[in-house]
Amino acid sequence: MKSVARSVARAGFFALASSFLLTGYAAAQPAANAGCTPSPSAAGTQTWRCDNGITIVAENGARFELKDANRDGHIDSVELSSKALLIEVPKKPGGTPFKVLTPQAIAAVRGTRWAVDVADAKTSVFVADGRVGVNRRVRGRGVVLGPGQGVDVEASGPLTVKQWGQPRIDALMARLGQ
């Protein structure tokens, strides 16, 4: 990736040669082999459709980096530093889990639909469908979330799985144009 393009557009991975950072809306400069194509979508969001079946919807102004850790030309993780992403990963048996890394947490799945939101000193993870494992970036015991469940990850304190109320779900999904 060119040094000029280290901050750009919206939605929500590791090798320097095939990663890019998105800030705001629509002006991303992806590496030639990232395998993802952005397009504007509802409520000022942007949707990234990737050739490996992954779909990422980014809140307007979200800052994230798509990464290709194994350098196979397909994204396999996202580094999210602010705002929210809605990620859909197709179910595939075996293989390496897809990850979203934030300052506070790592959320990993093999196939599901979930949202990750970074604000202040907290990461919130919500699962719409499937199951998501959530751990702190630094040591600690993780949790597994199922449909309708979420967790708020802060610098300290337990990871407490909660059934999210509809108003909280609706507010997050509205930010993501859903």
N, C-alpha and C positions, 0 to 999 in steps of 0.2 A: 504494500500500500504506500502511496506517496505521502511524504511528511505533511504536505499541505492539507490533506483530507482527513486529518485525525479528529475533526469535529464537524458534524453535518446534520441529518434529518429525523425520522420517527419509527418505531416498531420494535423490535427486539431480538458472538462465538469466538480459536486460539492462535493459529500460526500468523506471524506478522505479515507474511506475504498474501494472506487471504482473509484479512479482517478489516472492518471499518467501523467507525464510531458515528452514530446518528444523533443529532441534536435538533429538536424542533420538527419541521415538516418537510418532507420530500426532496431534499437536495443531496442525498447520499451519493457517494462515489465508491461503489463496491469494487473489490478486486475482480479481475476478469474471471476467476474460477470460483467465486463464492456460491454460485448456483441459485441466487435469490433475486427476484424482481419486485420492486416496490410499485405500488399504485395508490392514489388517494382513495379514501373510503369515507364512511359516514362520520359526522361530527368533528371534522378536522383531523381524524386519525389517518394512519397510513397502514396499508396491508402489504406485507412481504410474503410472497409465495415462492417457496423453494423447490428445486427439482427433486428433492428427496421426500416431498410430501408435507413438509413442515410449513405451517402458516403462522405468521406473527402479526398481530394487530398492535400498533403502538399508539399510545395516547399522544396528542399533540404536545410537543416539547420534550418527549421522553429522550433520555440519553442512554445509549446502549451500544455495544459492540458485538457484531456477529463474529463467531470464531470457528475455525476448522482445525481442531487439535491434531487430528491424525493426517492432515494434509491430503485428504482424498478428493478435495474439490467440493465438498458438501459441508454445510454448517452442522456443528454438533453441540454447540453451547452458545449462550449469550451472556455477556457481562453487562448488567443493568445498573446504572448509577443514580437515576432519578426518574420519577413518574412511573407509569404502569405499562405492562405488556400483557396481552392475552395470547397464549401460545397453544397451538393444536399440533400434537405429534401423533402420526399414525402408529397404530400398534404393529410391532414387528417382533417376532419371537427372537429371544437371545439378543446379542449385540450390546453395544455400549449405551447406557442411558443418556438421554438428552438432558443438559443441565442449564439452569439459569443461576448465575452467580451475582450476588449483590454485596454491598459492604458488610452486611450482617449475616447472610445466609447462602446456602446452596440448596436449590430445589432440583430434584432429578426424577425423570420418568422414562418409561419405555414406550408409552402411548397413552395420551389423555388430552384433556382440554383444561387449562388452568390459567390463573392470572397471578402476576407478581407485581407488587406496588412498593416503591421505595420512596419514603418521605421522612424528612428530619433524620433521626437516628434509629429508624425502624423499617423493617421489611415485613410486608404482609403477603401471605400466600393463600389463595383461595382455589379450591378445586370444583370445577363445574361437572366434569365427567372423569372417571378413572381414579387412579391413586397416584399420589405424589409423596416422595420422601423428602423431608426438610431437615437440614442440619445447620448448625452455626458454621461460619467460616473457620472459626477456631474451636478446637476441641469441644466435646459435649455430646450428649445423647440426642439423637434425632427422633422425629415423629413421622408417622405416615398418615396422610390425610385422604379421606374418601370424599365422594360427592357431597357438596353442600358444606363441607368443613373448611376451616381456615385456621391460621396461626399467625400471631404477631411475634416477630423475632427482634429482640432488642439486645443491647450489649450484655445484659445480665438478666437473671431471672429464668424461671422454667419456661420451656416451650409447652404451652397449653393449647391443646386442640379444642376448638369450639365450633359448634354449629352456627354458621353466620345467619343473622336475621335478614329477611328480604330487603329492608331499607338499605342495609350496608351493601348487599349484593347489587341491588339496583343502582346505587350511587356509583360504585366502581364500574359496572358494565356500561353505564351511561357515558362515563369518561372515555370508554373504549368504543363508543359508537354502537353498542349492542342493545 
